[in-house]
Amino acid sequence: MKFTISKNKIVNVLSKIQTLTSRKSNLAITECVLIQTLENSIKLIATDLETGFEGEYEAHIENSGITAINSRKLYEILREFPDESIQVREIDNRWIEISNRHIQFHIVGLNPDDFPPFPFIEDVHFIKLDCVPFRKMIERTVLISSSADEKRAHVNGIFIEFISSDNRNIFRMVSTDISRLACVDYILPPDTDLSIPQNILIPKKGLSEVAKFVSNEGFVYFGLTGSYLIVKKASETIIIRLLDGDFPKYNVILQRDGHIVIKVDKHLFIKMLKRMSILSSDNYRGAVFKFSSDQLLITATNPDIGESKEDMPIEFEGDLIEAAFNPRFFIDALNVIDEDEILIYIYSKDKPCLIEGTVDKNYISVIMPMKI
């Protein structure tokens, strides 16, 4: 194997797959990237056994071949090369030489036959999605992360649902960690064929990998085959193994009937929440939100550090509502709303609080109250 490739065609890709190849799996070779030469390009493949990546990139091929190279070391070497043109060739006993006119590295390659097979894709029905709103959907749902030892599928995954209602086709993502929930809709064209599996769970960490390769323009193609999700671009494909499990019935907590609606300046509210989060710790994360006539008062108390309180004017009519919430959850939700004003829906101290924009109704965040 021998090929020459421009540095800018490969380094950025290797950077994006580092989280994929650094995850622990049962096979050490998953720390490698598989490199295969084609006629006028090379193919890069990486996997952690749950998520797989495949990309094709233009290169000058002199000798065909295939090898597996440690992904981290390959990235670090190529990232520091001063030249745009880099030559990679296999020498004796699977050793790989990486060089230009002045620099030469020799690193050990692994047997490509030991690399896990990439799932074969055929006869997949794809839905065309605009890159920008699709990436925003992912960002709004994966921000609700799960802990490393979490075993529940509906916490580790993002629920995908396709809905046909009122002459609208909706592609929906829902994410939860039990303490909060995010629901994001993408309105599909009316003629979209929704003859694909419904109600699936996709690992959050897999969709995080997808977001890295979704650009600021153009389209991606979203499809399902067997137990895999496929997201395709022109020269790159990501395949994610679906999760087994059920997602809780979430629609009931999205209801706004009977809630008091409060319009708030998003930027002032975020600044207030950040100040009220300063005294938080692992043991004391909550703050008391007191909604009263024309005022919101937030009080934070941490016996190990101290206490703080701050108020801001709001338009509020109704009986006093005093409830405890995690301010950080509000901050996360507000940071992904691209509007200057937001709406807060509050019902009682025991019911979840809902947040959405005043214009964009395709995203809503639900925050559960805490017990302090």
C-alpha positions in Angstrom: 0.0 0.0 0.0 1.2 3.4 -0.9 -0.6 6.7 -1.3 -0.2 10.5 -1.0 -2.9 12.7 0.5 -3.3 16.3 1.4 -3.1 17.0 5.1 -6.3 19.0 5.1 -8.3 16.1 3.6 -7.6 13.8 6.5 -6.5 15.5 9.7 -9.9 17.1 10.4 -11.6 13.7 9.9 -9.2 11.9 12.2 -9.8 14.6 14.8 -13.6 14.0 14.7 -13.3 10.2 15.2 -11.0 10.3 18.2 -13.9 10.0 20.7 -15.0 6.9 18.7 -11.7 5.1 18.7 -10.8 6.1 22.3 -13.9 4.3 23.8 -13.1 1.0 25.5 -14.5 -2.1 23.8 -13.8 -5.8 24.0 -11.4 -5.5 21.0 -8.2 -3.5 21.2 -8.2 -3.1 17.4 -11.1 -0.7 17.7 -8.5 1.9 18.8 -7.3 1.8 15.2 -8.6 3.3 12.0 -8.8 1.0 9.0 -7.3 2.5 5.9 -8.1 1.0 2.5 -7.0 2.2 -0.9 -9.5 2.6 -3.7 -8.9 3.7 -7.3 -8.5 7.4 -6.7 -9.2 7.7 -3.0 -8.8 6.1 0.4 -11.5 4.7 2.7 -11.3 5.3 6.5 -13.3 3.1 8.8 -13.6 3.4 12.6 -15.9 1.7 15.1 -16.5 1.2 18.8 -18.7 -1.8 18.0 -21.9 0.3 18.6 -21.2 3.2 16.2 -19.3 2.9 13.0 -17.9 5.5 10.7 -16.9 5.2 7.0 -15.5 8.0 4.8 -13.9 8.3 1.4 -11.3 10.9 0.6 -9.4 11.8 -2.6 -5.8 10.6 -2.7 -3.1 9.7 -5.2 -2.8 5.9 -5.1 0.5 4.2 -6.2 0.0 0.8 -4.7 -3.3 -0.7 -3.4 -3.6 -2.2 0.1 -5.3 -2.1 3.5 -4.0 -1.6 7.0 -5.1 -0.8 10.5 -3.2 2.0 12.4 -3.6 3.4 15.9 -6.0 6.3 15.4 -4.6 8.5 18.2 -1.0 8.2 17.1 -1.8 8.6 13.4 -3.8 11.8 14.1 -1.1 13.3 16.3 1.6 12.6 13.7 -0.3 14.0 10.8 -1.6 17.0 12.8 2.0 18.2 13.3 3.2 17.7 9.8 4.2 21.1 8.2 3.5 20.1 4.6 0.1 19.7 2.9 1.3 16.6 1.0 1.9 13.5 3.1 2.9 10.0 1.9 1.8 6.9 3.6 3.2 3.5 2.7 3.3 0.0 4.1 6.8 -1.5 4.4 7.9 -4.9 5.9 5.9 -6.8 8.5 2.9 -4.3 8.6 5.1 -1.4 9.5 3.7 1.9 8.2 5.9 4.7 7.0 4.5 8.3 7.1 6.8 10.9 5.5 7.5 13.9 3.4 10.8 15.2 2.1 12.2 16.0 5.6 10.2 14.0 8.1 9.8 10.2 8.5 7.8 8.2 11.0 7.6 4.4 11.3 4.7 3.0 13.3 3.3 -0.5 13.7 0.2 -1.5 11.8 -2.2 -4.2 12.9 -3.7 -7.0 10.9 -6.7 -5.6 9.0 -8.4 -9.0 9.1 -8.9 -8.5 12.8 -10.9 -5.3 12.3 -14.7 -5.7 12.9 -16.7 -5.9 9.7 -18.7 -2.8 8.7 -22.4 -3.6 8.3 -23.5 -4.0 4.7 -26.1 -1.5 3.6 -28.6 -2.0 0.8 -32.2 -1.3 0.0 -32.5 1.4 2.7 -35.3 3.9 2.5 -33.8 7.3 3.4 -35.4 10.6 4.5 -33.7 13.8 3.3 -33.0 16.2 6.1 -31.6 19.7 6.0 -28.2 19.8 7.9 -28.7 22.9 10.0 -32.0 22.0 11.8 -31.0 18.3 12.0 -27.8 19.2 13.8 -29.7 21.6 16.1 -32.1 18.7 17.0 -29.2 16.6 18.0 -27.6 19.4 20.1 -30.8 20.1 21.9 -31.3 16.4 22.9 -27.8 15.1 23.6 -27.2 17.9 26.1 -29.2 15.8 28.4 -26.4 13.3 29.0 -26.5 10.0 30.9 -24.0 8.7 33.4 -21.4 6.1 32.5 -23.1 3.5 34.8 -26.6 4.2 33.7 -28.3 1.0 32.4 -31.7 2.1 31.5 -32.1 2.3 27.7 -34.5 5.2 27.7 -31.9 7.3 29.6 -29.0 6.3 27.4 -30.9 6.8 24.2 -32.8 9.4 22.2 -36.3 8.4 21.2 -37.2 8.8 17.5 -40.8 9.1 16.5 -42.4 9.8 13.1 -45.8 11.4 13.4 -48.4 12.2 10.7 -51.0 14.6 12.1 -53.1 17.5 10.7 -51.6 17.1 7.2 -48.1 17.4 8.7 -45.3 14.9 8.8 -43.2 15.3 12.0 -39.8 13.9 12.7 -39.4 14.0 16.5 -36.5 13.5 18.9 -37.1 13.1 22.7 -34.4 12.8 25.4 -34.6 12.5 29.1 -32.6 11.7 32.2 -35.7 11.5 34.4 -35.0 14.9 36.0 -35.7 16.7 32.7 -36.9 16.1 29.1 -36.3 17.8 25.8 -38.6 17.4 22.8 -37.6 18.6 19.3 -39.7 18.5 16.1 -38.6 18.7 12.5 -41.4 19.4 10.0 -40.9 17.2 7.0 -42.3 18.0 3.5 -45.9 16.8 3.1 -45.0 14.2 0.4 -42.3 12.5 2.6 -42.6 8.7 2.6 -42.7 7.7 6.3 -42.6 3.9 5.6 -39.8 3.3 8.0 -39.7 1.7 11.4 -41.3 3.8 14.1 -40.5 4.5 17.8 -36.8 3.6 18.0 -34.0 4.3 20.6 -30.7 5.6 19.4 -27.7 5.9 21.7 -26.9 9.5 22.7 -23.2 8.9 22.2 -23.8 7.7 18.7 -25.8 10.8 17.7 -23.1 12.9 19.2 -20.7 11.4 16.6 -23.2 12.2 13.9 -23.4 15.9 14.9 -19.6 16.3 14.3 -20.1 15.4 10.6 -23.2 17.4 9.9 -22.1 20.6 8.2 -23.6 24.1 8.1 -25.2 23.6 4.7 -26.6 20.9 2.5 -28.5 17.7 3.3 -28.0 14.4 5.1 -30.0 11.2 4.6 -31.5 9.4 7.5 -32.5 5.7 7.2 -33.0 2.5 9.1 -32.1 -1.1 8.3 -32.6 -4.0 10.7 -31.1 -2.9 14.1 -29.1 0.0 12.6 -29.6 3.7 12.0 -27.7 5.0 9.0 -26.9 8.7 8.4 -25.3 9.4 5.1 -23.6 12.4 3.4 -22.0 12.5 0.0 -18.8 10.7 1.0 -19.3 9.8 4.7 -21.6 7.3 6.5 -22.3 6.7 10.1 -24.0 3.6 11.3 -25.4 3.2 14.9 -26.7 0.1 16.5 -30.1 0.7 18.0 -30.9 0.2 21.7 -33.5 -2.3 22.9 -36.0 -0.9 25.3 -39.1 1.2 25.7 -39.4 4.9 26.1 -41.8 6.2 28.8 -45.1 7.9 27.8 -44.0 11.5 27.7 -46.8 13.3 26.0 -48.8 13.9 29.2 -46.1 16.1 30.7 -46.0 18.3 27.6 -49.5 19.5 28.2 -49.8 23.2 29.0 -53.5 23.3 30.0 -54.0 25.3 33.3 -50.4 26.5 33.4 -49.5 30.1 34.2 -47.5 31.5 31.2 -44.6 33.9 32.0 -42.7 35.8 29.4 -39.1 36.4 30.4 -36.0 38.1 28.9 -33.8 35.2 28.1 -30.4 36.9 28.6 -31.3 38.5 31.9 -32.7 35.2 33.2 -29.6 33.3 32.2 -27.3 35.8 34.0 -29.5 35.5 37.1 -29.4 31.7 37.0 -25.7 31.6 36.6 -25.3 33.7 39.7 -27.6 31.5 41.6 -25.5 28.4 40.5 -22.3 29.7 42.0 -22.9 28.2 45.4 -24.0 24.8 44.0 -22.2 21.5 44.6 -22.7 17.8 44.1 -24.8 17.7 47.3 -26.7 21.0 46.9 -27.7 21.7 43.3 -31.2 23.0 43.8 -32.6 26.5 44.3 -36.0 27.7 45.4 -38.0 29.6 42.7 -40.8 31.8 44.2 -43.3 33.1 41.6 -45.4 35.9 43.1 -47.2 39.0 41.9 -44.9 40.6 39.3 -41.7 39.1 40.8 -39.5 36.0 40.6 -37.3 35.4 43.6 -34.6 32.7 43.5 -32.9 31.6 46.7 -29.9 29.2 46.8 -28.6 27.7 50.0 -25.6 25.5 50.5 -24.8 24.8 54.2 -21.2 24.1 53.3 -20.6 27.4 51.5 -23.3 30.0 52.0 -26.5 31.4 50.5 -27.7 33.8 47.9 -30.9 35.3 46.6 -31.9 37.5 43.7 -35.2 38.8 42.3 -36.3 40.0 38.9 -39.6 41.6 37.7 -42.0 39.4 35.7 -45.6 39.5 34.6 -47.2 37.0 36.9 -50.8 36.9 38.0 -52.0 34.2 40.3 -51.4 32.6 43.7 -47.8 32.2 45.0 -46.0 29.2 43.6 -42.8 28.1 45.4 -40.9 25.2 43.9 -37.3 23.9 43.8 -35.4 23.4 40.6 -31.9 22.9 39.4 -30.8 26.2 37.8 -28.3 24.4 35.6 -31.1 22.7 33.8 -32.7 26.0 33.0 -29.4 27.3 31.7 -28.9 24.3 29.4 -32.4 24.7 27.9 -32.1 28.5 27.4 -28.7 28.2 25.7 -30.3 26.3 22.8 -33.2 28.7 22.2 -32.3 31.3 19.6 -34.7 33.9 20.8 -34.4 37.0 23.1 -37.6 36.1 25.0 -38.8 32.8 26.3 -42.0 31.4 27.8 -42.1 29.7 31.2 -45.1 27.5 32.0 -45.6 26.8 35.7 -48.5 25.0 37.3 -47.6 24.1 40.9 -44.7 23.2 43.1 -45.2 19.5 42.4 -45.6 19.7 38.6 -42.8 20.1 36.0 -41.9 23.5 34.5 -42.0 23.9 30.7 -39.8 26.2 28.7 -40.1 27.2 25.0 -39.4 30.1 22.7 -42.1 32.7 21.9 -41.8 32.0 18.1 -40.2 28.6 17.6 -42.6 25.9 18.9 -40.6 23.0 17.6 -38.5 22.7 20.8 -39.8 22.4 24.4 -37.8 21.6 27.6 -39.4 20.1 30.7 -37.7 20.4 34.1 -38.9 18.4 37.0 -39.2 19.9 40.5 -36.8 18.9 43.2 -37.2 18.0 46.9 -35.1 20.0 49.2 
